[in-house]
Amino acid sequence: MHRALTIAFLLLIYLSPALQAQTFATAPEKPKLILYIIVEQMRQDYLPRFQDKLGAGGFRRLQEQGFWCRDARYTSALNQSAPAHATLATGVYPSFHGIVSDYWYNRTSRKWEDAVADEKESTVGGSYEAGRVSPRQLTATTLGDELRLNTRKLSLIYSIAWDAAPAVLSAGHHANGAFWIDEQTGNWVTSTFYKEIPLAFLQSYNLRQIPASHASRTWMTRFPTHTYATCWPDLNAYEKGFGGRTTFPYNLQEMLRNKSLTDKMGTLRATPFANTIIKDMAVALLEREPLGKDGYTDMLTITFSGTEHIGRLFGPQSIEMEDAFLWLDQDLEQLFASVDAQVGMENTLVVLTATHGMATPPAYTGEDSNAAGYFNTNSAISLLRSYLNALYGEGDWLTGYRNRQGYLNRELIEKSGKSFEAVAQTAAAFLSEFSGVSSAITSKQLAEYPAGGLLIQQRNSFHPLRSGDILVTLAPGWTEKTERVSESDSPYPYDVRVPLFWMGWKIPRGTHGEPVDLTDVATTVAEMLHIQAPGAASGKILLPLLP
């Protein structure tokens, strides 16, 4: 028996390259469909922690049948959702694509500006404000754009997410359609920016009212709570929860009784059911639209947003977070099964990665250690304004501060006759004295200092027209004090290292231990398709993945 097993094992090793070559031989020259899956808020350490509970057809299928880049990371400093989606789509950082953060200060209008807001456009399928968006703020082409242009716009490019920004930025400038949830109506909506949307599909799908139907469900753990050994106890002092409710089960029907539809949808987005709603929309689109059905490569980007909102309420070490990924594992299994049936995995190039990670809450790690803590932004900025008034006289010297970027009043400084850089350096030096601040520099200093370390990440995240005049970096383990359990926009490994999987088509099986920059994804996929990479793309081609 032992001898027979040995022979069988040796035969398997001998035949594996041949079997893989046979699979490659049956695959088309180019994939018929690119399935780009982006998970909001997924740290590199999550899957190893959750490994024992994963099913066979979701994340484990990616691990066993695909190619796993184990050291993928962003080389940027402000890792939020909108910049990450723009980077994954364009293959370049905010210094070129312009999406420096989820919001930035517009010096012309003197208002905070949403990354995708566009008053020129209107909503299709929902409330007035929900669809007034476009990708016009994106100053670089995307992978989808290049694919459409290469095929004389015969390729189909779609994007799906819970929120507008991920959907719009992933879709790009020339997509057929992008879809997201309008929390006022519970409908899937889009923008008039997209001229080729499948309107009949959108209208018929919304008639089923699928998103709102999930608001009567109960969120229970998929396994007994005592088996979530790497998590905090279900009852702990660190979570915000749903209005203070932080323990399983979460009976949504009871919790949301007499609540408005907007409140219901707002709660629903912070449950695993949000990802199920997104998966169901993706499966319906695959079934109803001719994705992957002709000689032109199509592209569907799916952003699973539920984990982002769950992380903000419960934190990365919560049972809720692990359980959300176990639900997502099941959703991925069903999504892959749909791809198998509708297109065929041998015809589909699957890429799965994430936008960012999340810091462990300082309250959990212990603030007394000086290795973690909360930076009180409101207090620091209030003191800075008082300090500038004492030095230079009464005035609104600092017009805005957000995302650890300070915007100075350039007109006031010019009228006062003072040196702009001197005022900026004074403000930066003042902020540098606060506990938890690793550095505070001016935009001019950022350009002049020798490149290296965090400065490279800061430069990649800096855009001269949209970034602040003062740039603050907190120390590792420190986060801003907000209403959330933790934050996810630092330059440190817990935020910038994320999973990266490839599967299907002609992708070899295996793992890759060398560092991979997330800008490499768009460049590599473009090479696989034999098309021009996005115009500003800076990533390199991952040669081990090429057939």
ChimeraX attribute file (.defattr): number of C-alpha atoms within 10 A of each C-alpha:
attribute: neighborCount
match mode: 1-to-1
recipient: residues
	/A:1	6
	/A:2	7
	/A:3	8
	/A:4	9
	/A:5	10
	/A:6	11
	/A:7	12
	/A:8	12
	/A:9	12
	/A:10	12
	/A:11	11
	/A:12	13
	/A:13	11
	/A:14	11
	/A:15	12
	/A:16	12
	/A:17	12
	/A:18	12
	/A:19	12
	/A:20	14
	/A:21	15
	/A:22	11
	/A:23	16
	/A:24	18
	/A:25	12
	/A:26	12
	/A:27	19
	/A:28	14
	/A:29	14
	/A:30	18
	/A:31	25
	/A:32	26
	/A:33	28
	/A:34	24
	/A:35	21
	/A:36	20
	/A:37	21
	/A:38	24
	/A:39	23
	/A:40	24
	/A:41	27
	/A:42	27
	/A:43	22
	/A:44	24
	/A:45	13
	/A:46	17
	/A:47	19
	/A:48	8
	/A:49	14
	/A:50	16
	/A:51	12
	/A:52	8
	/A:53	18
	/A:54	18
	/A:55	14
	/A:56	14
	/A:57	18
	/A:58	20
	/A:59	23
	/A:60	17
	/A:61	17
	/A:62	22
	/A:63	18
	/A:64	15
	/A:65	17
	/A:66	23
	/A:67	22
	/A:68	22
	/A:69	20
	/A:70	18
	/A:71	16
	/A:72	25
	/A:73	25
	/A:74	26
	/A:75	24
	/A:76	27
	/A:77	23
	/A:78	29
	/A:79	26
	/A:80	25
	/A:81	22
	/A:82	24
	/A:83	28
	/A:84	32
	/A:85	25
	/A:86	31
	/A:87	30
	/A:88	26
	/A:89	29
	/A:90	36
	/A:91	30
	/A:92	28
	/A:93	31
	/A:94	27
	/A:95	20
	/A:96	22
	/A:97	24
	/A:98	24
	/A:99	31
	/A:100	31
	/A:101	24
	/A:102	18
	/A:103	19
	/A:104	23
	/A:105	22
	/A:106	16
	/A:107	18
	/A:108	6
	/A:109	8
	/A:110	11
	/A:111	12
	/A:112	14
	/A:113	17
	/A:114	18
	/A:115	25
	/A:116	24
	/A:117	20
	/A:118	18
	/A:119	11
	/A:120	10
	/A:121	16
	/A:122	20
	/A:123	18
	/A:124	22
	/A:125	19
	/A:126	21
	/A:127	17
	/A:128	12
	/A:129	14
	/A:130	24
	/A:131	27
	/A:132	21
	/A:133	25
	/A:134	29
	/A:135	22
	/A:136	16
	/A:137	16
	/A:138	22
	/A:139	17
	/A:140	27
	/A:141	22
	/A:142	31
	/A:143	29
	/A:144	32
	/A:145	23
	/A:146	22
	/A:147	28
	/A:148	23
	/A:149	15
	/A:150	16
	/A:151	13
	/A:152	9
	/A:153	16
	/A:154	16
	/A:155	25
	/A:156	24
	/A:157	27
	/A:158	26
	/A:159	26
	/A:160	29
	/A:161	29
	/A:162	23
	/A:163	18
	/A:164	26
	/A:165	25
	/A:166	30
	/A:167	27
	/A:168	33
	/A:169	29
	/A:170	33
	/A:171	31
	/A:172	28
	/A:173	23
	/A:174	23
	/A:175	26
	/A:176	22
	/A:177	26
	/A:178	29
	/A:179	28
	/A:180	26
	/A:181	25
	/A:182	24
	/A:183	25
	/A:184	18
	/A:185	19
	/A:186	22
	/A:187	24
	/A:188	27
	/A:189	23
	/A:190	30
	/A:191	25
	/A:192	17
	/A:193	26
	/A:194	19
	/A:195	12
	/A:196	12
	/A:197	19
	/A:198	14
	/A:199	14
	/A:200	8
	/A:201	13
	/A:202	19
	/A:203	15
	/A:204	10
	/A:205	16
	/A:206	17
	/A:207	9
	/A:208	11
	/A:209	14
	/A:210	16
	/A:211	24
	/A:212	18
	/A:213	11
	/A:214	19
	/A:215	24
	/A:216	16
	/A:217	14
	/A:218	17
	/A:219	17
	/A:220	15
	/A:221	18
	/A:222	12
	/A:223	11
	/A:224	8
	/A:225	16
	/A:226	11
	/A:227	10
	/A:228	21
	/A:229	11
	/A:230	13
	/A:231	17
	/A:232	18
	/A:233	15
	/A:234	16
	/A:235	13
	/A:236	12
	/A:237	11
	/A:238	19
	/A:239	25
	/A:240	17
	/A:241	19
	/A:242	15
	/A:243	9
	/A:244	9
	/A:245	13
	/A:246	20
	/A:247	16
	/A:248	15
	/A:249	11
	/A:250	17
	/A:251	14
	/A:252	18
	/A:253	15
	/A:254	12
	/A:255	17
	/A:256	17
	/A:257	11
	/A:258	10
	/A:259	11
	/A:260	11
	/A:261	16
	/A:262	15
	/A:263	13
	/A:264	23
	/A:265	23
	/A:266	15
	/A:267	20
	/A:268	26
	/A:269	24
	/A:270	24
	/A:271	27
	/A:272	25
	/A:273	22
	/A:274	27
	/A:275	28
	/A:276	22
	/A:277	23
	/A:278	25
	/A:279	22
	/A:280	17
	/A:281	22
	/A:282	21
	/A:283	17
	/A:284	14
	/A:285	19
	/A:286	20
	/A:287	15
	/A:288	11
	/A:289	12
	/A:290	13
	/A:291	23
	/A:292	24
	/A:293	15
	/A:294	12
	/A:295	12
	/A:296	20
	/A:297	23
	/A:298	24
	/A:299	27
	/A:300	26
	/A:301	25
	/A:302	26
	/A:303	28
	/A:304	27
	/A:305	25
	/A:306	28
	/A:307	27
	/A:308	24
	/A:309	22
	/A:310	25
	/A:311	29
	/A:312	22
	/A:313	25
	/A:314	23
	/A:315	27
	/A:316	26
	/A:317	21
	/A:318	24
	/A:319	24
	/A:320	32
	/A:321	25
	/A:322	23
	/A:323	22
	/A:324	25
	/A:325	23
	/A:326	24
	/A:327	19
	/A:328	25
	/A:329	21
	/A:330	19
	/A:331	23
	/A:332	21
	/A:333	19
	/A:334	18
	/A:335	20
	/A:336	20
	/A:337	17
	/A:338	18
	/A:339	22
	/A:340	14
	/A:341	12
	/A:342	16
	/A:343	19
	/A:344	18
	/A:345	22
	/A:346	22
	/A:347	24
	/A:348	27
	/A:349	22
	/A:350	23
	/A:351	21
	/A:352	20
	/A:353	24
	/A:354	27
	/A:355	33
	/A:356	30
	/A:357	30
	/A:358	26
	/A:359	25
	/A:360	20
	/A:361	25
	/A:362	22
	/A:363	15
	/A:364	14
	/A:365	13
	/A:366	12
	/A:367	15
	/A:368	10
	/A:369	9
	/A:370	13
	/A:371	14
	/A:372	23
	/A:373	25
	/A:374	19
	/A:375	19
	/A:376	15
	/A:377	17
	/A:378	13
	/A:379	9
	/A:380	13
	/A:381	17
	/A:382	10
	/A:383	14
	/A:384	19
	/A:385	18
	/A:386	14
	/A:387	15
	/A:388	19
	/A:389	15
	/A:390	11
	/A:391	11
	/A:392	13
	/A:393	12
	/A:394	11
	/A:395	15
	/A:396	14
	/A:397	23
	/A:398	20
	/A:399	16
	/A:400	20
	/A:401	20
	/A:402	14
	/A:403	21
	/A:404	17
	/A:405	21
	/A:406	24
	/A:407	22
	/A:408	22
	/A:409	18
	/A:410	15
	/A:411	10
	/A:412	15
	/A:413	18
	/A:414	11
	/A:415	8
	/A:416	12
	/A:417	8
	/A:418	12
	/A:419	11
	/A:420	18
	/A:421	15
	/A:422	11
	/A:423	18
	/A:424	22
	/A:425	20
	/A:426	18
	/A:427	25
	/A:428	21
	/A:429	16
	/A:430	16
	/A:431	22
	/A:432	18
	/A:433	12
	/A:434	15
	/A:435	15
	/A:436	22
	/A:437	17
	/A:438	15
	/A:439	16
	/A:440	25
	/A:441	22
	/A:442	24
	/A:443	22
	/A:444	13
	/A:445	15
	/A:446	19
	/A:447	13
	/A:448	9
	/A:449	10
	/A:450	10
	/A:451	13
	/A:452	9
	/A:453	9
	/A:454	15
	/A:455	16
	/A:456	16
	/A:457	19
	/A:458	25
	/A:459	19
	/A:460	20
	/A:461	24
	/A:462	27
	/A:463	19
	/A:464	11
	/A:465	13
	/A:466	20
	/A:467	24
	/A:468	25
	/A:469	26
	/A:470	24
	/A:471	23
	/A:472	20
	/A:473	23
	/A:474	24
	/A:475	20
	/A:476	18
	/A:477	20
	/A:478	26
	/A:479	27
	/A:480	19
	/A:481	16
	/A:482	13
	/A:483	10
	/A:484	17
	/A:485	24
	/A:486	26
	/A:487	23
	/A:488	24
	/A:489	24
	/A:490	27
	/A:491	22
	/A:492	25
	/A:493	17
	/A:494	22
	/A:495	26
	/A:496	30
	/A:497	27
	/A:498	26
	/A:499	23
	/A:500	23
	/A:501	20
	/A:502	25
	/A:503	25
	/A:504	25
	/A:505	26
	/A:506	28
	/A:507	22
	/A:508	22
	/A:509	17
	/A:510	15
	/A:511	15
	/A:512	14
	/A:513	10
	/A:514	10
	/A:515	11
	/A:516	22
	/A:517	19
	/A:518	28
	/A:519	25
	/A:520	22
	/A:521	26
	/A:522	26
	/A:523	26
	/A:524	20
	/A:525	21
	/A:526	19
	/A:527	17
	/A:528	18
	/A:529	15
	/A:530	12
	/A:531	16
	/A:532	16
	/A:533	25
	/A:534	22
	/A:535	16
	/A:536	16
	/A:537	25
	/A:538	18
	/A:539	20
	/A:540	17
	/A:541	19
	/A:542	15
	/A:543	9
	/A:544	12
	/A:545	18
	/A:546	13
	/A:547	12
